[in-house]
């Protein structure tokens, strides 16, 4: 249960961090140059935008929680569960950023929800089980 709680908070942080980064980058505008001088000026603009820094800070929280979850559970469990963040990203981009989310995208998010529910019902850690089976076999 603790793994799912940590993952839920991590997913919320990831989603909110993504929204902040998007809001910050939209305020800068489209990057459509490869000129090093212009890219440098855009980089300065990016790293002086509060929403970008807030997004980086919140995504750092996600990364820390993700590492904790990986110490408790298998990658084959943690990674699919974090895919629920795609659903939250679609919802928050629609609600907070005013993006149009097409019916096809909503259908895709429902399919992801179904997949996450299936994975969440499985064992969180299989490595200990495999080690126990090896010991019992000897």
Backbone as JSON Lines, residues from 0, in Angstrom:
{"i":0,"aa":"X","n":[0.82,-1.2,0.0],"ca":[0.0,0.0,0.0],"c":[0.87,1.27,0.0]}
{"i":1,"aa":"X","n":[1.98,1.24,0.77],"ca":[2.83,2.43,0.82],"c":[3.4,2.76,-0.56]}
{"i":2,"aa":"X","n":[3.69,1.72,-1.35],"ca":[4.22,1.95,-2.69],"c":[3.2,2.69,-3.54]}
{"i":3,"aa":"X","n":[1.94,2.27,-3.47],"ca":[0.91,2.93,-4.27],"c":[0.68,4.38,-3.83]}
{"i":4,"aa":"X","n":[0.77,4.65,-2.53],"ca":[0.61,6.02,-2.04],"c":[1.76,6.9,-2.55]}
{"i":5,"aa":"X","n":[2.99,6.39,-2.43],"ca":[4.15,7.15,-2.92],"c":[4.04,7.37,-4.43]}
{"i":6,"aa":"X","n":[3.62,6.34,-5.15],"ca":[3.47,6.48,-6.6],"c":[2.37,7.47,-6.96]}
{"i":7,"aa":"X","n":[1.28,7.49,-6.19],"ca":[0.21,8.45,-6.46],"c":[0.72,9.88,-6.28]}
{"i":8,"aa":"X","n":[1.45,10.13,-5.2],"ca":[2.01,11.47,-4.97],"c":[3.03,11.8,-6.07]}
{"i":9,"aa":"X","n":[3.83,10.81,-6.45],"ca":[4.82,11.02,-7.51],"c":[4.13,11.37,-8.83]}
{"i":10,"aa":"X","n":[3.06,10.66,-9.15],"ca":[2.33,10.92,-10.39],"c":[1.72,12.32,-10.37]}
{"i":11,"aa":"X","n":[1.18,12.71,-9.24],"ca":[0.63,14.07,-9.12],"c":[1.72,15.11,-9.33]}
{"i":12,"aa":"X","n":[2.9,14.86,-8.73],"ca":[4.02,15.79,-8.9],"c":[4.48,15.84,-10.35]}
{"i":13,"aa":"X","n":[4.56,14.68,-10.98],"ca":[4.99,14.65,-12.38],"c":[4.01,15.44,-13.26]}
{"i":14,"aa":"X","n":[2.74,15.23,-13.04],"ca":[1.73,15.91,-13.85],"c":[1.77,17.41,-13.64]}
{"i":15,"aa":"X","n":[1.83,17.83,-12.39],"ca":[1.87,19.26,-12.09],"c":[3.17,19.89,-12.62]}
{"i":16,"aa":"X","n":[4.27,19.16,-12.51],"ca":[5.54,19.65,-13.05],"c":[5.48,19.82,-14.55]}
{"i":17,"aa":"X","n":[4.88,18.85,-15.24],"ca":[4.73,18.95,-16.7],"c":[3.87,20.15,-17.09]}
{"i":18,"aa":"X","n":[2.8,20.38,-16.34],"ca":[1.92,21.52,-16.62],"c":[2.68,22.83,-16.42]}
{"i":19,"aa":"X","n":[3.48,22.91,-15.34],"ca":[4.25,24.13,-15.1],"c":[5.28,24.37,-16.21]}
{"i":20,"aa":"X","n":[5.98,23.31,-16.62],"ca":[6.94,23.46,-17.72],"c":[6.25,23.93,-18.99]}
{"i":21,"aa":"X","n":[5.1,23.35,-19.28],"ca":[4.35,23.74,-20.49],"c":[3.93,25.2,-20.42]}
{"i":22,"aa":"X","n":[3.4,25.6,-19.27],"ca":[2.97,26.99,-19.11],"c":[4.16,27.95,-19.26]}
{"i":23,"aa":"X","n":[5.28,27.57,-18.67],"ca":[6.48,28.4,-18.8],"c":[6.97,28.5,-20.23]}
{"i":24,"aa":"X","n":[7.01,27.38,-20.93],"ca":[7.49,27.39,-22.32],"c":[6.51,28.09,-23.25]}
{"i":25,"aa":"X","n":[5.22,27.95,-23.0],"ca":[4.24,28.66,-23.84],"c":[4.39,30.16,-23.68]}
{"i":26,"aa":"X","n":[4.8,30.61,-22.48],"ca":[4.98,32.05,-22.27],"c":[6.2,32.57,-23.04]}
{"i":27,"aa":"X","n":[7.14,31.69,-23.33],"ca":[8.34,32.08,-24.09],"c":[8.03,32.1,-25.58]}
{"i":28,"aa":"X","n":[7.25,31.14,-26.02],"ca":[6.91,31.06,-27.44],"c":[7.64,29.9,-28.09]}
{"i":29,"aa":"X","n":[7.32,29.68,-29.34],"ca":[7.86,28.56,-30.08],"c":[9.35,28.75,-30.37]}
{"i":30,"aa":"X","n":[10.1,27.68,-30.13],"ca":[11.53,27.7,-30.44],"c":[11.68,27.1,-31.83]}
{"i":31,"aa":"X","n":[12.08,27.93,-32.79],"ca":[12.18,27.46,-34.17],"c":[13.46,27.93,-34.84]}
{"i":32,"aa":"X","n":[14.55,27.84,-34.08],"ca":[15.85,28.23,-34.62],"c":[16.91,27.25,-34.15]}
{"i":33,"aa":"X","n":[17.98,27.17,-34.91],"ca":[19.14,26.38,-34.51],"c":[20.38,27.27,-34.38]}
{"i":34,"aa":"X","n":[20.17,28.58,-34.52],"ca":[21.27,29.54,-34.39],"c":[21.75,29.56,-32.94]}
{"i":35,"aa":"X","n":[23.03,29.26,-32.7],"ca":[23.54,29.18,-31.33],"c":[23.32,30.45,-30.5]}
{"i":36,"aa":"X","n":[23.47,31.59,-31.11],"ca":[23.27,32.85,-30.39],"c":[21.82,33.0,-29.95]}
{"i":37,"aa":"X","n":[20.91,32.73,-30.86],"ca":[19.49,32.83,-30.51],"c":[19.1,31.77,-29.48]}
{"i":38,"aa":"X","n":[19.65,30.56,-29.63],"ca":[19.37,29.5,-28.66],"c":[19.88,29.87,-27.27]}
{"i":39,"aa":"X","n":[21.03,30.54,-27.21],"ca":[21.55,31.01,-25.92],"c":[20.57,32.0,-25.28]}
{"i":40,"aa":"X","n":[20.08,32.95,-26.08],"ca":[19.13,33.95,-25.55],"c":[17.82,33.28,-25.11]}
{"i":41,"aa":"X","n":[17.39,32.3,-25.88],"ca":[16.18,31.57,-25.49],"c":[16.43,30.8,-24.19]}
{"i":42,"aa":"X","n":[17.63,30.2,-24.07],"ca":[17.99,29.48,-22.84],"c":[17.97,30.39,-21.63]}
{"i":43,"aa":"X","n":[18.48,31.59,-21.78],"ca":[18.44,32.57,-20.69],"c":[17.0,32.88,-20.33]}
{"i":44,"aa":"X","n":[16.17,33.05,-21.34],"ca":[14.75,33.33,-21.12],"c":[14.08,32.15,-20.41]}
{"i":45,"aa":"X","n":[14.4,30.93,-20.84],"ca":[13.81,29.73,-20.23],"c":[14.15,29.68,-18.75]}
{"i":46,"aa":"X","n":[15.43,29.89,-18.42],"ca":[15.85,29.72,-17.03],"c":[15.66,30.96,-16.17]}
{"i":47,"aa":"X","n":[14.96,31.95,-16.71],"ca":[14.53,33.08,-15.89],"c":[13.01,33.12,-15.8]}
{"i":48,"aa":"X","n":[12.37,32.04,-16.23],"ca":[10.91,31.95,-16.19],"c":[10.5,31.18,-14.92]}
{"i":49,"aa":"X","n":[9.75,31.81,-14.03],"ca":[9.38,31.15,-12.77],"c":[8.66,29.81,-12.95]}
{"i":50,"aa":"X","n":[7.77,29.72,-13.93],"ca":[7.04,28.46,-14.12],"c":[7.98,27.32,-14.52]}
{"i":51,"aa":"X","n":[9.03,27.62,-15.26],"ca":[10.0,26.59,-15.63],"c":[10.71,26.1,-14.37]}
{"i":52,"aa":"X","n":[11.15,27.01,-13.52],"ca":[11.82,26.6,-12.29],"c":[10.88,25.83,-11.36]}
{"i":53,"aa":"X","n":[9.64,26.27,-11.28],"ca":[8.66,25.55,-10.46],"c":[8.46,24.13,-11.02]}
{"i":54,"aa":"X","n":[8.38,24.02,-12.33],"ca":[8.24,22.71,-12.96],"c":[9.44,21.82,-12.67]}
{"i":55,"aa":"X","n":[10.64,22.38,-12.75],"ca":[11.85,21.61,-12.46],"c":[11.86,21.16,-11.0]}
{"i":56,"aa":"X","n":[11.47,22.04,-10.1],"ca":[11.43,21.7,-8.67],"c":[10.43,20.57,-8.4]}
{"i":57,"aa":"X","n":[9.25,20.69,-8.97],"ca":[8.22,19.67,-8.75],"c":[8.62,18.35,-9.41]}
{"i":58,"aa":"X","n":[9.23,18.4,-10.59],"ca":[9.69,17.18,-11.24],"c":[10.85,16.54,-10.47]}
{"i":59,"aa":"X","n":[11.63,17.34,-9.76],"ca":[12.67,16.79,-8.88],"c":[12.03,15.99,-7.74]}
{"i":60,"aa":"X","n":[10.94,16.5,-7.21],"ca":[10.19,15.75,-6.19],"c":[9.69,14.43,-6.77]}
{"i":61,"aa":"X","n":[9.15,14.48,-7.99],"ca":[8.72,13.25,-8.65],"c":[9.88,12.27,-8.75]}
{"i":62,"aa":"X","n":[11.02,12.73,-9.19],"ca":[12.16,11.84,-9.39],"c":[12.58,11.18,-8.08]}
{"i":63,"aa":"X","n":[12.61,11.96,-7.0],"ca":[12.95,11.4,-5.69],"c":[11.96,10.33,-5.26]}
{"i":64,"aa":"X","n":[10.68,10.6,-5.42],"ca":[9.66,9.62,-5.06],"c":[9.72,8.39,-5.95]}
{"i":65,"aa":"X","n":[10.03,8.6,-7.21],"ca":[10.17,7.49,-8.16],"c":[11.31,6.57,-7.73]}
{"i":66,"aa":"X","n":[12.42,7.17,-7.31],"ca":[13.54,6.37,-6.83],"c":[13.15,5.55,-5.6]}
{"i":67,"aa":"X","n":[12.42,6.17,-4.69],"ca":[11.96,5.45,-3.5],"c":[11.08,4.28,-3.91]}
{"i":68,"aa":"X","n":[10.14,4.52,-4.81],"ca":[9.24,3.45,-5.26],"c":[10.02,2.31,-5.92]}
{"i":69,"aa":"X","n":[11.05,2.66,-6.68],"ca":[11.87,1.63,-7.32],"c":[12.65,0.8,-6.31]}
{"i":70,"aa":"X","n":[12.95,1.39,-5.15],"ca":[13.65,0.63,-4.11],"c":[12.72,-0.37,-3.42]}
{"i":71,"aa":"X","n":[11.41,-0.13,-3.54],"ca":[10.43,-0.98,-2.88],"c":[9.79,-2.01,-3.81]}
{"i":72,"aa":"X","n":[9.72,-1.69,-5.1],"ca":[8.95,-2.53,-6.03],"c":[9.71,-2.71,-7.34]}
{"i":73,"aa":"X","n":[9.26,-3.67,-8.13],"ca":[9.87,-3.96,-9.42],"c":[9.59,-2.85,-10.42]}
{"i":74,"aa":"X","n":[10.55,-2.65,-11.32],"ca":[10.37,-1.69,-12.41],"c":[9.15,-2.07,-13.25]}
{"i":75,"aa":"X","n":[8.95,-3.37,-13.44],"ca":[7.82,-3.83,-14.26],"c":[6.47,-3.54,-13.6]}
{"i":76,"aa":"X","n":[6.48,-3.15,-12.32],"ca":[5.28,-2.7,-11.63],"c":[5.22,-1.17,-11.62]}
{"i":77,"aa":"X","n":[6.33,-0.54,-11.23],"ca":[6.36,0.91,-11.03],"c":[6.11,1.67,-12.33]}
{"i":78,"aa":"X","n":[6.8,1.3,-13.38],"ca":[6.69,2.06,-14.63],"c":[5.28,2.05,-15.21]}
{"i":79,"aa":"X","n":[4.62,0.88,-15.32],"ca":[3.24,0.93,-15.84],"c":[2.29,1.73,-14.96]}
{"i":80,"aa":"X","n":[2.48,1.67,-13.64],"ca":[1.59,2.43,-12.76],"c":[1.79,3.93,-12.97]}
{"i":81,"aa":"X","n":[3.04,4.35,-13.2],"ca":[3.26,5.78,-13.42],"c":[2.65,6.25,-14.75]}
{"i":82,"aa":"X","n":[2.29,5.3,-15.62],"ca":[1.63,5.67,-16.87],"c":[0.27,6.32,-16.61]}
{"i":83,"aa":"X","n":[-0.27,6.14,-15.4],"ca":[-1.51,6.84,-15.05],"c":[-1.32,8.36,-15.15]}
{"i":84,"aa":"X","n":[-0.07,8.8,-15.08],"ca":[0.22,10.22,-15.25],"c":[-0.22,10.75,-16.6]}
{"i":85,"aa":"X","n":[-0.24,9.88,-17.62],"ca":[-0.72,10.31,-18.93],"c":[-2.18,10.75,-18.86]}
{"i":86,"aa":"X","n":[-2.95,10.02,-18.09],"ca":[-4.36,10.35,-17.92],"c":[-4.48,11.7,-17.22]}
{"i":87,"aa":"X","n":[-3.71,11.85,-16.15],"ca":[-3.76,13.12,-15.4],"c":[-3.25,14.27,-16.26]}
{"i":88,"aa":"X","n":[-2.23,14.03,-17.09],"ca":[-1.73,15.08,-17.98],"c":[-2.81,15.53,-18.96]}
{"i":89,"aa":"X","n":[-3.54,14.58,-19.52],"ca":[-4.62,14.94,-20.45],"c":[-5.68,15.76,-19.73]}
{"i":90,"aa":"X","n":[-6.04,15.32,-18.53],"ca":[-7.08,16.03,-17.78],"c":[-6.63,17.44,-17.39]}
{"i":91,"aa":"X","n":[-5.42,17.56,-16.83],"ca":[-4.96,18.89,-16.39],"c":[-4.63,19.81,-17.56]}
{"i":92,"aa":"X","n":[-4.16,19.26,-18.66],"ca":[-3.92,20.13,-19.82],"c":[-5.24,20.68,-20.35]}
{"i":93,"aa":"X","n":[-6.28,19.89,-20.25],"ca":[-7.62,20.33,-20.65],"c":[-8.15,21.37,-19.66]}
{"i":94,"aa":"X","n":[-8.01,21.09,-18.36],"ca":[-8.57,21.97,-17.34],"c":[-7.74,23.24,-17.1]}
{"i":95,"aa":"X","n":[-6.43,23.08,-16.97],"ca":[-5.59,24.21,-16.57],"c":[-4.98,24.98,-17.73]}
{"i":96,"aa":"X","n":[-4.73,24.29,-18.84],"ca":[-4.09,24.95,-19.97],"c":[-5.07,25.26,-21.1]}
{"i":97,"aa":"X","n":[-6.29,24.77,-20.98],"ca":[-7.3,25.04,-22.0],"c":[-7.07,24.31,-23.3]}
{"i":98,"aa":"X","n":[-6.32,23.21,-23.27],"ca":[-6.07,22.46,-24.49],"c":[-7.3,21.64,-24.88]}
{"i":99,"aa":"X","n":[-7.47,21.47,-26.18],"ca":[-8.54,20.61,-26.68],"c":[-8.02,19.18,-26.67]}
{"i":100,"aa":"X","n":[-8.74,18.3,-25.97],"ca":[-8.37,16.88,-25.94],"c":[-9.45,16.14,-26.73]}
{"i":101,"aa":"X","n":[-9.04,15.57,-27.84],"ca":[-9.99,14.93,-28.76],"c":[-10.56,13.65,-28.14]}
{"i":102,"aa":"X","n":[-11.71,13.19,-28.65],"ca":[-12.27,11.93,-28.17],"c":[-11.3,10.75,-28.31]}
{"i":103,"aa":"X","n":[-10.5,10.75,-29.36],"ca":[-9.52,9.66,-29.54],"c":[-8.5,9.68,-28.41]}
{"i":104,"aa":"X","n":[-8.08,10.86,-27.97],"ca":[-7.13,10.94,-26.84],"c":[-7.79,10.48,-25.55]}
{"i":105,"aa":"X","n":[-9.06,10.86,-25.35],"ca":[-9.76,10.4,-24.14],"c":[-9.9,8.88,-24.15]}
{"i":106,"aa":"X","n":[-10.18,8.31,-25.31],"ca":[-10.28,6.85,-25.42],"c":[-8.93,6.22,-25.06]}
{"i":107,"aa":"X","n":[-7.87,6.79,-25.57],"ca":[-6.54,6.28,-25.25],"c":[-6.25,6.35,-23.76]}
{"i":108,"aa":"X","n":[-6.67,7.43,-23.11],"ca":[-6.44,7.55,-21.67],"c":[-7.26,6.52,-20.89]}
{"i":109,"aa":"X","n":[-8.44,6.21,-21.38],"ca":[-9.24,5.16,-20.71],"c":[-8.58,3.79,-20.86]}
{"i":110,"aa":"X","n":[-8.0,3.54,-22.02],"ca":[-7.28,2.28,-22.22],"c":[-6.08,2.21,-21.27]}
{"i":111,"aa":"X","n":[-5.38,3.33,-21.11],"ca":[-4.26,3.37,-20.17],"c":[-4.75,3.1,-18.75]}
{"i":112,"aa":"X","n":[-5.87,3.71,-18.37],"ca":[-6.43,3.47,-17.02],"c":[-6.7,1.99,-16.81]}
{"i":113,"aa":"X","n":[-7.24,1.33,-17.8],"ca":[-7.52,-0.1,-17.69],"c":[-6.21,-0.87,-17.49]}
{"i":114,"aa":"X","n":[-5.2,-0.55,-18.27],"ca":[-3.9,-1.22,-18.15],"c":[-3.26,-0.99,-16.79]}
{"i":115,"aa":"X","n":[-3.35,0.24,-16.28],"ca":[-2.8,0.55,-14.96],"c":[-3.54,-0.24,-13.89]}
{"i":116,"aa":"X","n":[-4.85,-0.35,-14.0],"ca":[-5.63,-1.12,-13.02],"c":[-5.21,-2.58,-13.02]}
{"i":117,"aa":"X","n":[-4.96,-3.15,-14.18],"ca":[-4.52,-4.55,-14.27],"c":[-3.16,-4.71,-13.59]}
{"i":118,"aa":"X","n":[-2.22,-3.81,-13.89],"ca":[-0.88,-3.91,-13.32],"c":[-0.92,-3.69,-11.8]}
{"i":119,"aa":"X","n":[-1.75,-2.77,-11.35],"ca":[-1.82,-2.47,-9.91],"c":[-2.32,-3.66,-9.1]}
{"i":120,"aa":"X","n":[-3.02,-4.58,-9.72],"ca":[-3.54,-5.76,-9.02],"c":[-2.49,-6.87,-8.9]}
{"i":121,"aa":"X","n":[-1.32,-6.7,-9.53],"ca":[-0.3,-7.75,-9.51],"c":[0.66,-7.57,-8.34]}
{"i":122,"aa":"X","n":[1.55,-8.55,-8.16],"ca":[2.6,-8.46,-7.14],"c":[3.47,-7.24,-7.4]}
{"i":123,"aa":"X","n":[3.81,-6.52,-6.33],"ca":[4.67,-5.35,-6.49],"c":[6.14,-5.73,-6.58]}
{"i":124,"aa":"X","n":[6.47,-6.87,-6.01],"ca":[7.87,-7.28,-5.98],"c":[7.95,-8.77,-6.25]}
{"i":125,"aa":"X","n":[8.61,-9.13,-7.33],"ca":[8.73,-10.55,-7.69],"c":[10.13,-11.09,-7.43]}
{"i":126,"aa":"X","n":[11.1,-10.2,-7.2],"ca":[12.47,-10.67,-7.02],"c":[12.62,-11.5,-5.75]}
{"i":127,"aa":"X","n":[11.97,-11.13,-4.67],"ca":[12.04,-11.91,-3.43],"c":[11.38,-13.28,-3.63]}
{"i":128,"aa":"X","n":[10.28,-13.31,-4.36],"ca":[9.59,-14.56,-4.64],"c":[10.51,-15.5,-5.43]}
{"i":129,"aa":"X","n":[11.19,-14.97,-6.43],"ca":[12.1,-15.78,-7.24],"c":[13.25,-16.31,-6.39]}
{"i":130,"aa":"X","n":[13.78,-15.48,-5.5],"ca":[14.87,-15.91,-4.62],"c":[14.41,-17.01,-3.68]}
{"i":131,"aa":"X","n":[13.2,-16.89,-3.14],"ca":[12.65,-17.92,-2.25],"c":[12.46,-19.23,-2.98]}
{"i":132,"aa":"X","n":[11.99,-19.18,-4.22],"ca":[11.82,-20.4,-5.0],"c":[13.15,-21.08,-5.25]}
{"i":133,"aa":"X","n":[14.22,-20.29,-5.5],"ca":[15.54,-20.88,-5.71],"c":[16.04,-21.57,-4.44]}
{"i":134,"aa":"X","n":[15.84,-20.94,-3.29],"ca":[16.28,-21.51,-2.02],"c":[15.53,-22.8,-1.73]}
{"i":135,"aa":"X","n":[14.21,-22.77,-1.97],"ca":[13.38,-23.96,-1.72],"c":[13.75,-25.11,-2.66]}
{"i":136,"aa":"X","n":[14.19,-24.78,-3.88],"ca":[14.54,-25.81,-4.86],"c":[15.84,-26.53,-4.48]}
{"i":137,"aa":"X","n":[16.71,-25.87,-3.71],"ca":[18.0,-26.45,-3.33],"c":[17.82,-27.34,-2.18]}
